[in-house]
Amino acid sequence: MQELDIPIFKKAYDLYRQFHEIRNKIPKQERYTLFQKSENALLEVIEGILRASQMSKEEKLPVLKDTASKISLLRVFVRLMKDIKAIDLKIYTIFESNIDEIGRMLGGWIKASKE
């Protein structure tokens, strides 16, 4: 499966694995609300990356833009989890760094798709 070799996919996949590893450490109250929404947004990012990887250059731009909006949403959710202390600063820093890198990769892909 060629699409699984895409660096942005690998980065998003690894980020989901990190999310999954801390799931049980999240307070129950947030685990089934904000954390679940964050996890769902990340899964939608992964889905968007996979869908775009199988489309023609003209078709993928709307999918990539939608995926970029999901990244923005994920970024807000993760910041909110830090602010309400559902995750600590160390976890937040790791997540935010990975989300930023995925966002940069996605931005580059969007730019390349416009050309």
Secondary structure, DSSP 8 states (H G I E B T S, - for coil): -GGGG-HHHHHHHHHHHHHHHHGGGS-HHHHTTHHHHHHHHHHHHHHHHHHHHTS-HHHHHHHHHHHHHHHHHHHHHHHHHHHTTSS-HHHHHHHHHHHHHHHHHHHHHHHHHH-
